[in-house]
Amino acid sequence: MPNISKIEFVFSFLKKIISKNFLLFSLLKSVKPILVPIVWFDDEARLIPEIHSELSTLIVTLNIAYYIKYILPSISTLFVLISSLYIFVKVSFDFIRYYINNYF
């Protein structure tokens, strides 16, 4: 059974919002106010271990996702620097080897 005081409060709040702020939206001037019925469920969700595990995984994933934008470019930059250094050293040693073999 829905709580009547909650329903009255929400409907009075919606009426105030619609009557005061509705004219501020110029794109919605031709739309008439509509009240949509709302269904309340007073059931509570209990935190069982499976839900706790899923929520923990989700939170950790969201935290990691925030730092991915910094981690991936850093790894890419490091890879480019290491590749460039490898190419530089390889070319330098090849040049030194060529110079020693041909001029000494």
RORODO-288226 format. One record per atom (N, C-alpha, C): residue number from 0; x, y, z. Coordinates in nm, 3 decimals. Layout:
# RORODO-288226
k=NUM | xx=X | yy=Y | zz=Z
...
This chain:
# RORODO-288226
k=0 | xx=0.084 | yy=-0.118 | zz=0.000
k=0 | xx=0.000 | yy=0.000 | zz=0.000
k=0 | xx=0.089 | yy=0.124 | zz=0.000
k=1 | xx=0.075 | yy=0.212 | zz=-0.100
k=1 | xx=0.156 | yy=0.332 | zz=-0.105
k=1 | xx=0.124 | yy=0.428 | zz=0.009
k=2 | xx=0.223 | yy=0.501 | zz=0.048
k=2 | xx=0.206 | yy=0.599 | zz=0.154
k=2 | xx=0.142 | yy=0.724 | zz=0.095
k=3 | xx=0.023 | yy=0.759 | zz=0.143
k=3 | xx=-0.053 | yy=0.872 | zz=0.088
k=3 | xx=0.021 | yy=1.004 | zz=0.107
k=4 | xx=0.089 | yy=1.021 | zz=0.218
k=4 | xx=0.160 | yy=1.147 | zz=0.242
k=4 | xx=0.273 | yy=1.166 | zz=0.140
k=5 | xx=0.341 | yy=1.057 | zz=0.103
k=5 | xx=0.447 | yy=1.066 | zz=0.001
k=5 | xx=0.388 | yy=1.107 | zz=-0.133
k=6 | xx=0.274 | yy=1.046 | zz=-0.168
k=6 | xx=0.212 | yy=1.075 | zz=-0.297
k=6 | xx=0.166 | yy=1.220 | zz=-0.303
k=7 | xx=0.102 | yy=1.268 | zz=-0.196
k=7 | xx=0.054 | yy=1.407 | zz=-0.194
k=7 | xx=0.172 | yy=1.503 | zz=-0.203
k=8 | xx=0.280 | yy=1.473 | zz=-0.133
k=8 | xx=0.396 | yy=1.560 | zz=-0.137
k=8 | xx=0.454 | yy=1.568 | zz=-0.279
k=9 | xx=0.469 | yy=1.454 | zz=-0.344
k=9 | xx=0.528 | yy=1.452 | zz=-0.478
k=9 | xx=0.438 | yy=1.525 | zz=-0.577
k=10 | xx=0.307 | yy=1.501 | zz=-0.570
k=10 | xx=0.217 | yy=1.569 | zz=-0.663
k=10 | xx=0.212 | yy=1.719 | zz=-0.638
k=11 | xx=0.218 | yy=1.760 | zz=-0.514
k=11 | xx=0.219 | yy=1.905 | zz=-0.488
k=11 | xx=0.349 | yy=1.966 | zz=-0.538
k=12 | xx=0.458 | yy=1.893 | zz=-0.523
k=12 | xx=0.587 | yy=1.940 | zz=-0.573
k=12 | xx=0.586 | yy=1.950 | zz=-0.725
k=13 | xx=0.531 | yy=1.848 | zz=-0.792
k=13 | xx=0.524 | yy=1.850 | zz=-0.938
k=13 | xx=0.437 | yy=1.964 | zz=-0.989
k=14 | xx=0.325 | yy=1.991 | zz=-0.921
k=14 | xx=0.237 | yy=2.100 | zz=-0.963
k=14 | xx=0.308 | yy=2.234 | zz=-0.953
k=15 | xx=0.386 | yy=2.252 | zz=-0.845
k=15 | xx=0.460 | yy=2.378 | zz=-0.829
k=15 | xx=0.565 | yy=2.393 | zz=-0.938
k=16 | xx=0.636 | yy=2.285 | zz=-0.968
k=16 | xx=0.740 | yy=2.290 | zz=-1.072
k=16 | xx=0.678 | yy=2.321 | zz=-1.207
k=17 | xx=0.569 | yy=2.253 | zz=-1.238
k=17 | xx=0.506 | yy=2.271 | zz=-1.369
k=17 | xx=0.449 | yy=2.412 | zz=-1.381
k=18 | xx=0.384 | yy=2.464 | zz=-1.277
k=18 | xx=0.321 | yy=2.595 | zz=-1.288
k=18 | xx=0.423 | yy=2.708 | zz=-1.290
k=19 | xx=0.531 | yy=2.697 | zz=-1.215
k=19 | xx=0.628 | yy=2.807 | zz=-1.207
k=19 | xx=0.732 | yy=2.803 | zz=-1.318
k=20 | xx=0.787 | yy=2.686 | zz=-1.348
k=20 | xx=0.900 | yy=2.677 | zz=-1.437
k=20 | xx=0.864 | yy=2.637 | zz=-1.579
k=21 | xx=0.741 | yy=2.604 | zz=-1.602
k=21 | xx=0.706 | yy=2.555 | zz=-1.734
k=21 | xx=0.719 | yy=2.662 | zz=-1.840
k=22 | xx=0.690 | yy=2.786 | zz=-1.806
k=22 | xx=0.696 | yy=2.894 | zz=-1.904
k=22 | xx=0.840 | yy=2.932 | zz=-1.939
k=23 | xx=0.936 | yy=2.888 | zz=-1.862
k=23 | xx=1.076 | yy=2.919 | zz=-1.890
k=23 | xx=1.129 | yy=2.844 | zz=-2.010
k=24 | xx=1.067 | yy=2.734 | zz=-2.043
k=24 | xx=1.115 | yy=2.653 | zz=-2.154
k=24 | xx=1.043 | yy=2.696 | zz=-2.281
k=25 | xx=1.111 | yy=2.773 | zz=-2.364
k=25 | xx=1.046 | yy=2.826 | zz=-2.484
k=25 | xx=1.013 | yy=2.717 | zz=-2.586
k=26 | xx=1.089 | yy=2.610 | zz=-2.587
k=26 | xx=1.063 | yy=2.503 | zz=-2.682
k=26 | xx=0.939 | yy=2.422 | zz=-2.643
k=27 | xx=0.901 | yy=2.428 | zz=-2.517
k=27 | xx=0.790 | yy=2.347 | zz=-2.470
k=27 | xx=0.663 | yy=2.427 | zz=-2.446
k=28 | xx=0.654 | yy=2.548 | zz=-2.502
k=28 | xx=0.537 | yy=2.631 | zz=-2.477
k=28 | xx=0.409 | yy=2.569 | zz=-2.532
k=29 | xx=0.417 | yy=2.496 | zz=-2.640
k=29 | xx=0.297 | yy=2.438 | zz=-2.699
k=29 | xx=0.256 | yy=2.307 | zz=-2.633
k=30 | xx=0.340 | yy=2.251 | zz=-2.548
k=30 | xx=0.309 | yy=2.125 | zz=-2.482
k=30 | xx=0.231 | yy=2.154 | zz=-2.355
k=31 | xx=0.120 | yy=2.084 | zz=-2.337
k=31 | xx=0.039 | yy=2.103 | zz=-2.217
k=31 | xx=0.097 | yy=2.021 | zz=-2.103
k=32 | xx=0.084 | yy=2.069 | zz=-1.981
k=32 | xx=0.135 | yy=1.992 | zz=-1.866
k=32 | xx=0.066 | yy=1.857 | zz=-1.855
k=33 | xx=0.144 | yy=1.756 | zz=-1.827
k=33 | xx=0.092 | yy=1.621 | zz=-1.814
k=33 | xx=0.138 | yy=1.566 | zz=-1.679
k=34 | xx=0.046 | yy=1.508 | zz=-1.606
k=34 | xx=0.083 | yy=1.442 | zz=-1.482
k=34 | xx=0.091 | yy=1.292 | zz=-1.508
k=35 | xx=0.203 | yy=1.235 | zz=-1.472
k=35 | xx=0.226 | yy=1.092 | zz=-1.494
k=35 | xx=0.212 | yy=1.021 | zz=-1.360
k=36 | xx=0.130 | yy=0.917 | zz=-1.353
k=36 | xx=0.119 | yy=0.845 | zz=-1.225
k=36 | xx=0.250 | yy=0.773 | zz=-1.192
k=37 | xx=0.281 | yy=0.769 | zz=-1.067
k=37 | xx=0.405 | yy=0.707 | zz=-1.020
k=37 | xx=0.369 | yy=0.591 | zz=-0.929
k=38 | xx=0.439 | yy=0.482 | zz=-0.943
k=38 | xx=0.415 | yy=0.365 | zz=-0.860
k=38 | xx=0.529 | yy=0.356 | zz=-0.758
k=39 | xx=0.493 | yy=0.337 | zz=-0.633
k=39 | xx=0.593 | yy=0.325 | zz=-0.529
k=39 | xx=0.607 | yy=0.179 | zz=-0.487
k=40 | xx=0.731 | yy=0.140 | zz=-0.466
k=40 | xx=0.759 | yy=0.009 | zz=-0.410
k=40 | xx=0.836 | yy=0.031 | zz=-0.282
k=41 | xx=0.781 | yy=-0.009 | zz=-0.173
k=41 | xx=0.847 | yy=0.011 | zz=-0.044
k=41 | xx=0.932 | yy=-0.108 | zz=-0.003
k=42 | xx=0.964 | yy=-0.194 | zz=-0.098
k=42 | xx=1.051 | yy=-0.306 | zz=-0.067
k=42 | xx=1.194 | yy=-0.257 | zz=-0.053
k=43 | xx=1.268 | yy=-0.322 | zz=0.028
k=43 | xx=1.408 | yy=-0.284 | zz=0.045
k=43 | xx=1.498 | yy=-0.390 | zz=-0.017
k=44 | xx=1.609 | yy=-0.345 | zz=-0.066
k=44 | xx=1.705 | yy=-0.438 | zz=-0.125
k=44 | xx=1.808 | yy=-0.473 | zz=-0.018
k=45 | xx=1.824 | yy=-0.599 | zz=0.002
k=45 | xx=1.923 | yy=-0.644 | zz=0.101
k=45 | xx=2.054 | yy=-0.671 | zz=0.028
k=46 | xx=2.162 | yy=-0.634 | zz=0.093
k=46 | xx=2.294 | yy=-0.651 | zz=0.033
k=46 | xx=2.343 | yy=-0.793 | zz=0.060
k=47 | xx=2.322 | yy=-0.879 | zz=-0.036
k=47 | xx=2.369 | yy=-1.016 | zz=-0.023
k=47 | xx=2.512 | yy=-1.023 | zz=-0.077
k=48 | xx=2.587 | yy=-1.127 | zz=-0.045
k=48 | xx=2.728 | yy=-1.134 | zz=-0.088
k=48 | xx=2.747 | yy=-1.125 | zz=-0.239
k=49 | xx=2.655 | yy=-1.180 | zz=-0.318
k=49 | xx=2.670 | yy=-1.173 | zz=-0.463
k=49 | xx=2.660 | yy=-1.028 | zz=-0.513
k=50 | xx=2.562 | yy=-0.955 | zz=-0.458
k=50 | xx=2.546 | yy=-0.814 | zz=-0.497
k=50 | xx=2.666 | yy=-0.734 | zz=-0.450
k=51 | xx=2.713 | yy=-0.761 | zz=-0.329
k=51 | xx=2.830 | yy=-0.690 | zz=-0.276
k=51 | xx=2.952 | yy=-0.713 | zz=-0.366
k=52 | xx=2.970 | yy=-0.835 | zz=-0.410
k=52 | xx=3.083 | yy=-0.867 | zz=-0.497
k=52 | xx=3.073 | yy=-0.793 | zz=-0.630
k=53 | xx=2.952 | yy=-0.792 | zz=-0.688
k=53 | xx=2.932 | yy=-0.724 | zz=-0.816
k=53 | xx=2.954 | yy=-0.573 | zz=-0.802
k=54 | xx=2.901 | yy=-0.514 | zz=-0.695
k=54 | xx=2.919 | yy=-0.370 | zz=-0.674
k=54 | xx=3.066 | yy=-0.335 | zz=-0.650
k=55 | xx=3.136 | yy=-0.419 | zz=-0.576
k=55 | xx=3.279 | yy=-0.395 | zz=-0.552
k=55 | xx=3.357 | yy=-0.399 | zz=-0.683
k=56 | xx=3.325 | yy=-0.497 | zz=-0.767
k=56 | xx=3.391 | yy=-0.507 | zz=-0.898
k=56 | xx=3.361 | yy=-0.385 | zz=-0.983
k=57 | xx=3.236 | yy=-0.340 | zz=-0.981
k=57 | xx=3.197 | yy=-0.223 | zz=-1.059
k=57 | xx=3.270 | yy=-0.099 | zz=-1.013
k=58 | xx=3.282 | yy=-0.080 | zz=-0.883
k=58 | xx=3.350 | yy=0.038 | zz=-0.830
k=58 | xx=3.497 | yy=0.036 | zz=-0.867
k=59 | xx=3.562 | yy=-0.078 | zz=-0.853
k=59 | xx=3.704 | yy=-0.089 | zz=-0.889
k=59 | xx=3.722 | yy=-0.064 | zz=-1.039
k=60 | xx=3.631 | yy=-0.118 | zz=-1.121
k=60 | xx=3.639 | yy=-0.098 | zz=-1.265
k=60 | xx=3.623 | yy=0.049 | zz=-1.301
k=61 | xx=3.531 | yy=0.118 | zz=-1.236
k=61 | xx=3.512 | yy=0.261 | zz=-1.263
k=61 | xx=3.635 | yy=0.342 | zz=-1.220
k=62 | xx=3.696 | yy=0.303 | zz=-1.108
k=62 | xx=3.817 | yy=0.373 | zz=-1.064
k=62 | xx=3.930 | yy=0.352 | zz=-1.164
k=63 | xx=3.945 | yy=0.230 | zz=-1.213
k=63 | xx=4.050 | yy=0.202 | zz=-1.311
k=63 | xx=4.022 | yy=0.275 | zz=-1.442
k=64 | xx=3.896 | yy=0.278 | zz=-1.482
k=64 | xx=3.859 | yy=0.345 | zz=-1.607
k=64 | xx=3.894 | yy=0.492 | zz=-1.604
k=65 | xx=3.887 | yy=0.555 | zz=-1.487
k=65 | xx=3.923 | yy=0.696 | zz=-1.477
k=65 | xx=4.071 | yy=0.718 | zz=-1.509
k=66 | xx=4.155 | yy=0.626 | zz=-1.465
k=66 | xx=4.299 | yy=0.641 | zz=-1.485
k=66 | xx=4.347 | yy=0.588 | zz=-1.618
k=67 | xx=4.265 | yy=0.514 | zz=-1.692
k=67 | xx=4.305 | yy=0.460 | zz=-1.821
k=67 | xx=4.345 | yy=0.571 | zz=-1.917
k=68 | xx=4.277 | yy=0.684 | zz=-1.911
k=68 | xx=4.310 | yy=0.794 | zz=-2.002
k=68 | xx=4.451 | yy=0.848 | zz=-1.977
k=69 | xx=4.506 | yy=0.824 | zz=-1.861
k=69 | xx=4.644 | yy=0.864 | zz=-1.834
k=69 | xx=4.742 | yy=0.749 | zz=-1.857
k=70 | xx=4.699 | yy=0.628 | zz=-1.828
k=70 | xx=4.788 | yy=0.513 | zz=-1.836
k=70 | xx=4.820 | yy=0.477 | zz=-1.981
k=71 | xx=4.718 | yy=0.470 | zz=-2.067
k=71 | xx=4.741 | yy=0.428 | zz=-2.206
k=71 | xx=4.833 | yy=0.523 | zz=-2.283
k=72 | xx=4.814 | yy=0.655 | zz=-2.276
k=72 | xx=4.910 | yy=0.742 | zz=-2.345
k=72 | xx=5.051 | yy=0.732 | zz=-2.288
k=73 | xx=5.062 | yy=0.710 | zz=-2.158
k=73 | xx=5.194 | yy=0.696 | zz=-2.097
k=73 | xx=5.264 | yy=0.570 | zz=-2.148
k=74 | xx=5.190 | yy=0.461 | zz=-2.156
k=74 | xx=5.248 | yy=0.337 | zz=-2.208
k=74 | xx=5.286 | yy=0.354 | zz=-2.355
k=75 | xx=5.202 | yy=0.421 | zz=-2.433
k=75 | xx=5.233 | yy=0.444 | zz=-2.574
k=75 | xx=5.358 | yy=0.529 | zz=-2.590
k=76 | xx=5.368 | yy=0.634 | zz=-2.510
k=76 | xx=5.486 | yy=0.721 | zz=-2.516
k=76 | xx=5.611 | yy=0.644 | zz=-2.475
k=77 | xx=5.601 | yy=0.564 | zz=-2.372
k=77 | xx=5.715 | yy=0.484 | zz=-2.330
k=77 | xx=5.757 | yy=0.386 | zz=-2.439
k=78 | xx=5.661 | yy=0.324 | zz=-2.505
k=78 | xx=5.690 | yy=0.232 | zz=-2.614
k=78 | xx=5.761 | yy=0.304 | zz=-2.729
k=79 | xx=5.714 | yy=0.423 | zz=-2.764
k=79 | xx=5.778 | yy=0.501 | zz=-2.872
k=79 | xx=5.920 | yy=0.539 | zz=-2.833
k=80 | xx=5.940 | yy=0.579 | zz=-2.708
k=80 | xx=6.075 | yy=0.617 | zz=-2.664
k=80 | xx=6.170 | yy=0.497 | zz=-2.666
k=81 | xx=6.124 | yy=0.384 | zz=-2.618
k=81 | xx=6.209 | yy=0.265 | zz=-2.617
k=81 | xx=6.239 | yy=0.221 | zz=-2.760
k=82 | xx=6.140 | yy=0.226 | zz=-2.848
k=82 | xx=6.163 | yy=0.190 | zz=-2.988
k=82 | xx=6.261 | yy=0.285 | zz=-3.054
k=83 | xx=6.246 | yy=0.413 | zz=-3.028
k=83 | xx=6.338 | yy=0.512 | zz=-3.085
k=83 | xx=6.479 | yy=0.492 | zz=-3.034
k=84 | xx=6.492 | yy=0.465 | zz=-2.905
k=84 | xx=6.625 | yy=0.440 | zz=-2.849
k=84 | xx=6.687 | yy=0.315 | zz=-2.910
k=85 | xx=6.609 | yy=0.210 | zz=-2.928
k=85 | xx=6.659 | yy=0.087 | zz=-2.989
k=85 | xx=6.707 | yy=0.114 | zz=-3.132
k=86 | xx=6.627 | yy=0.187 | zz=-3.207
k=86 | xx=6.665 | yy=0.218 | zz=-3.346
k=86 | xx=6.792 | yy=0.303 | zz=-3.349
k=87 | xx=6.799 | yy=0.403 | zz=-3.259
k=87 | xx=6.918 | yy=0.489 | zz=-3.254
k=87 | xx=7.043 | yy=0.408 | zz=-3.222
k=88 | xx=7.035 | yy=0.321 | zz=-3.121
k=88 | xx=7.150 | yy=0.241 | zz=-3.081
k=88 | xx=7.187 | yy=0.144 | zz=-3.193
k=89 | xx=7.089 | yy=0.081 | zz=-3.255
k=89 | xx=7.115 | yy=-0.014 | zz=-3.364
k=89 | xx=7.184 | yy=0.055 | zz=-3.481
k=90 | xx=7.133 | yy=0.171 | zz=-3.521
k=90 | xx=7.193 | yy=0.244 | zz=-3.634
k=90 | xx=7.333 | yy=0.292 | zz=-3.596
k=91 | xx=7.349 | yy=0.339 | zz=-3.474
k=91 | xx=7.480 | yy=0.388 | zz=-3.430
k=91 | xx=7.584 | yy=0.275 | zz=-3.432
k=92 | xx=7.549 | yy=0.161 | zz=-3.376
k=92 | xx=7.644 | yy=0.050 | zz=-3.376
k=92 | xx=7.673 | yy=0.000 | zz=-3.516
k=93 | xx=7.571 | yy=-0.003 | zz=-3.602
k=93 | xx=7.595 | yy=-0.043 | zz=-3.741
k=93 | xx=7.688 | yy=0.055 | zz=-3.810
k=94 | xx=7.670 | yy=0.184 | zz=-3.784
k=94 | xx=7.757 | yy=0.285 | zz=-3.844
k=94 | xx=7.900 | yy=0.271 | zz=-3.792
k=95 | xx=7.915 | yy=0.251 | zz=-3.661
k=95 | xx=8.049 | yy=0.233 | zz=-3.604
k=95 | xx=8.115 | yy=0.108 | zz=-3.658
k=96 | xx=8.040 | yy=0.000 | zz=-3.666
k=96 | xx=8.093 | yy=-0.124 | zz=-3.722
k=96 | xx=8.136 | yy=-0.104 | zz=-3.868
k=97 | xx=8.054 | yy=-0.037 | zz=-3.946
k=97 | xx=8.086 | yy=-0.010 | zz=-4.086
k=97 | xx=8.211 | yy=0.078 | zz=-4.096
k=98 | xx=8.220 | yy=0.179 | zz=-4.012
k=98 | xx=8.334 | yy=0.270 | zz=-4.015
k=98 | xx=8.462 | yy=0.196 | zz=-3.978
k=99 | xx=8.456 | yy=0.111 | zz=-3.873
k=99 | xx=8.575 | yy=0.038 | zz=-3.831
k=99 | xx=8.618 | yy=-0.061 | zz=-3.937
k=100 | xx=8.525 | yy=-0.131 | zz=-3.999
k=100 | xx=8.560 | yy=-0.231 | zz=-4.101
k=100 | xx=8.614 | yy=-0.168 | zz=-4.227
k=101 | xx=8.572 | yy=-0.053 | zz=-4.265
k=101 | xx=8.614 | yy=0.006 | zz=-4.391
k=101 | xx=8.731 | yy=0.101 | zz=-4.376
k=102 | xx=8.756 | yy=0.160 | zz=-4.264
k=102 | xx=8.861 | yy=0.260 | zz=-4.252
k=102 | xx=8.977 | yy=0.218 | zz=-4.162
k=103 | xx=8.969 | yy=0.103 | zz=-4.099
k=103 | xx=9.082 | yy=0.061 | zz=-4.016
k=103 | xx=9.133 | yy=-0.072 | zz=-4.060
